[in-house]
């Protein structure tokens, strides 16, 4: 028998089984939680503190797959500002477990530090201990929705984790897909999720559809023709080298709002990162003199 390669060893424990999805208590807990219409950050927090708590998670990232072919982090918990910035825009072709999971449609679990340093060097922290990471694609038939990434305090039991994570990711994929369909665009969907007054975020009829519909098509996000005053302000602070967390404190918005506005800015310039956005903004005369000194 041929020797099993590292990829096969990593993915085999996560093979989807019907009974895994239908019998997961974690899945039922996620269903109940999503009925409260939480924000993206609250979803990440609940995954760590409650839904997958028995597996000792440390952090969580929820991402959506955009029409630009990139993954965009829409909810985080347990990450520093600099770590969260890594997921503002992530190409499907980056050497990253989240990108691999969405591109292939298979879950990825990396528990060995040596394997991680060879396969996914970005998972090795500059400081502190290595933390095992698991990523589950959020997908529906013929539709990539995004990804759910969780890091753990220690290597989890793959067999015990499989049912919980598969059930949670299946429900979350359907929820986010329906939300995007109802909202008419991913940007509007995240805005609704992160609205401060969520009771008024959706008309009653749309809430019924959100809770009962069984399919939805993701509308492609078009690049805006102009930037709003808020987006221009965020762009100028990006050019000064401020992190999303620092920008949020400066302008009085939530960090989630800043992340979403940053995505819009990237689409406006047709780029995948803040350095390119700042460079083009400078060339177009959109920055005040001296704004890009720290970029």
C-alpha positions in Angstrom: 0.0 0.0 0.0 1.3 3.4 -0.9 2.5 5.6 2.0 -0.1 8.2 2.9 1.1 11.7 2.3 0.8 14.6 4.8 -2.2 16.1 3.0 -4.2 12.9 3.1 -3.4 12.4 6.8 -4.5 16.0 7.6 -7.8 15.8 5.7 -8.8 12.1 6.3 -10.1 12.7 9.9 -12.4 15.4 8.6 -14.2 13.4 5.9 -17.8 14.5 6.0 -20.4 11.9 7.2 -24.1 12.4 7.3 -24.4 11.4 10.9 -21.8 13.9 11.9 -23.9 16.8 10.7 -27.3 15.6 11.9 -26.3 14.5 15.4 -24.1 17.4 16.5 -25.2 19.2 19.7 -22.9 22.1 18.7 -24.8 22.5 15.5 -28.1 22.8 17.4 -26.5 25.3 19.7 -25.4 27.3 16.7 -28.9 27.3 15.2 -30.3 28.6 18.4 -27.6 31.3 18.6 -28.0 32.5 15.0 -31.7 33.1 15.6 -30.7 36.0 17.8 -29.1 37.7 14.8 -25.7 38.1 16.3 -22.9 40.3 14.8 -20.0 38.7 13.0 -17.7 39.3 15.9 -20.3 37.8 18.3 -20.5 34.7 16.2 -16.7 34.3 16.5 -16.9 34.9 20.2 -19.7 32.4 20.7 -17.7 29.7 18.8 -14.8 30.2 21.2 -16.5 30.7 24.5 -19.4 28.3 24.1 -20.1 26.3 20.9 -16.7 24.6 20.6 -15.5 25.3 24.1 -14.9 21.7 25.0 -12.1 21.6 22.4 -10.3 24.5 24.1 -10.3 27.0 21.3 -8.3 30.2 21.6 -9.4 32.4 18.6 -11.8 32.4 15.7 -12.1 34.1 12.3 -15.2 34.1 10.1 -14.7 35.1 6.5 -16.8 35.7 3.4 -15.7 34.8 -0.1 -15.9 37.9 -2.4 -16.5 38.4 -6.1 -12.9 39.6 -6.3 -11.8 36.1 -5.6 -10.5 36.9 -2.1 -11.6 36.0 1.4 -12.6 38.9 3.6 -12.6 38.6 7.4 -15.9 39.8 8.7 -15.7 38.6 12.3 -12.9 37.8 14.8 -12.4 37.0 18.4 -9.2 36.4 20.4 -6.9 38.0 17.9 -4.6 41.1 18.2 -5.3 44.0 15.9 -2.3 43.1 13.8 -3.3 39.4 13.5 -6.9 40.4 12.6 -5.5 42.7 9.8 -4.1 39.6 8.1 -7.6 38.5 7.3 -9.0 41.7 5.9 -8.2 40.4 2.4 -6.8 36.9 1.7 -6.3 35.6 -1.8 -7.4 32.0 -2.5 -3.9 31.4 -3.8 -2.1 32.5 -0.7 -0.2 29.7 1.2 -2.7 29.7 4.1 -5.0 27.0 5.6 -8.0 29.2 5.2 -7.4 29.7 1.5 -6.7 26.0 1.0 -9.9 25.0 2.8 -12.1 27.3 0.6 -10.3 26.5 -2.6 -10.5 22.7 -2.2 -13.7 22.5 -0.2 -12.0 20.3 2.4 -11.4 21.0 6.1 -7.8 21.5 7.2 -6.3 20.7 10.6 -2.7 21.6 11.3 -1.5 20.4 14.7 2.2 19.7 14.1 4.5 22.8 14.4 7.2 21.3 12.1 4.5 20.5 9.4 3.1 24.0 9.9 6.5 25.6 9.4 6.9 23.7 6.1 3.4 23.9 4.7 1.8 27.0 6.3 4.6 29.3 7.6 2.1 32.1 8.3 0.6 30.0 11.1 3.9 30.2 13.1 3.7 33.2 15.4 6.6 35.7 15.6 6.3 35.4 19.4 4.7 32.9 21.7 3.9 29.2 21.3 2.5 27.6 18.1 -1.3 27.0 18.3 -3.0 24.2 16.3 -5.4 25.6 13.7 -8.5 24.1 12.1 -10.4 25.6 9.1 -13.7 24.5 7.8 -15.0 25.8 4.5 -18.4 27.5 4.6 -20.0 26.1 1.5 -23.2 25.0 -0.2 -23.7 23.0 -3.4 -22.0 25.0 -6.2 -21.3 27.9 -3.9 -18.3 29.0 -1.8 -19.5 31.2 1.1 -16.4 31.6 3.2 -14.5 29.9 6.0 -14.5 29.3 9.7 -11.0 29.2 11.3 -10.3 28.3 14.9 -7.0 28.0 16.8 -6.7 25.8 19.8 -4.7 25.8 23.1 -3.5 22.2 22.3 -4.1 19.6 19.7 -7.7 18.6 19.6 -9.0 15.1 19.1 -9.8 15.1 15.4 -12.6 12.5 15.7 -14.4 14.4 18.5 -14.0 17.7 16.8 -15.2 16.6 13.4 -18.9 16.4 14.2 -19.1 19.6 16.1 -17.2 21.7 13.5 -18.9 20.2 10.5 -22.3 20.8 11.9 -21.5 24.4 13.0 -19.9 25.2 9.6 -22.9 23.8 7.7 -25.4 25.9 9.6 -23.2 29.0 9.4 -22.7 28.6 5.7 -26.5 28.5 5.1 -27.1 31.4 7.4 -24.6 33.7 5.8 -25.6 32.7 2.3 -29.3 33.5 3.0 -28.3 36.8 4.6 -26.3 37.8 1.5 -29.2 36.9 -0.7 -31.7 38.9 1.3 -29.4 41.9 1.7 -28.6 42.0 -2.1 -24.9 42.2 -1.5 -22.3 40.9 1.0 -21.4 44.4 2.1 -25.0 45.1 3.1 -25.3 41.7 4.7 -22.3 42.5 7.0 -23.7 45.9 7.7 -27.0 44.3 8.8 -25.2 41.8 11.0 -23.2 44.5 12.7 -26.0 47.0 13.0 -26.3 48.5 16.5 -30.1 48.3 16.3 -30.5 44.7 15.0 -34.2 44.6 15.8 -34.7 47.1 12.9 -32.0 45.7 10.6 -34.4 43.4 8.8 -38.1 43.8 7.9 -40.2 41.1 9.5 -40.9 39.4 6.1 -37.2 39.1 5.4 -36.5 37.6 8.8 -39.1 34.9 8.0 -37.3 34.2 4.7 -33.9 34.2 6.5 -35.1 31.6 9.0 -37.0 29.3 6.6 -35.6 29.5 3.1 -33.3 26.7 1.9 -31.2 28.3 -0.8 -29.8 31.7 -1.9 -27.6 33.1 -4.6 -24.7 35.3 -3.7 -24.8 38.6 -5.6 -21.4 39.8 -6.9 -20.0 42.9 -5.3 -19.4 45.8 -7.7 -16.7 48.3 -7.0 -18.0 51.7 -5.9 -17.7 54.6 -8.3 -16.7 57.0 -5.5 -15.6 56.8 -1.8 -17.8 58.2 0.9 -16.5 60.7 3.4 -16.1 58.0 6.0 -14.2 55.7 3.6 -11.9 58.6 2.6 -11.2 59.4 6.3 -10.4 55.7 6.9 -8.1 55.7 3.8 -6.2 58.7 5.1 -5.7 57.0 8.5 -4.6 53.8 6.7 -2.0 55.9 4.9 -0.6 57.1 8.2 0.0 53.5 9.2 -2.8 53.1 11.7 -4.2 49.6 12.4 -7.9 48.9 12.1 -8.1 49.0 15.9 -6.4 52.4 16.0 -8.6 53.7 13.2 -11.8 52.6 15.0 -10.8 54.4 18.2 -9.8 57.6 16.2 -13.1 57.8 14.2 -15.5 56.3 16.7 -16.7 53.3 14.6 -16.5 49.7 15.6 -13.5 47.7 14.4 -15.9 45.5 12.3 -17.2 48.6 10.5 -13.6 49.7 9.8 -12.8 46.3 8.3 -15.8 46.4 6.0 -15.1 49.9 4.9 -11.5 48.8 4.2 -12.8 46.1 1.9 -14.9 48.6 0.0 -11.8 50.8 -0.4 -9.8 47.8 -1.8 -12.5 47.2 -4.4 -12.6 50.8 -5.3 -8.9 50.7 -6.2 -9.0 47.1 -7.5 -6.3 46.0 -5.1 -5.8 43.3 -2.4 -4.1 45.2 0.3 -3.7 48.6 2.0 -0.2 49.3 0.6 -1.5 49.2 -3.0 -4.6 51.2 -2.0 -2.5 53.9 -0.4 -0.1 54.0 -3.3 -2.9 54.5 -5.9 -4.6 57.0 -3.6 -1.4 59.0 -3.4 -1.0 58.9 -7.2 -4.5 60.2 -7.7 -4.0 63.1 -5.2 -6.6 61.7 -2.8 -4.3 62.0 0.3 -3.4 65.1 2.3 0.3 66.0 2.1 2.3 63.8 4.4 -0.4 61.2 4.8 1.6 58.3 3.3 4.8 58.9 5.3 4.2 55.9 7.6 2.4 53.6 5.1 
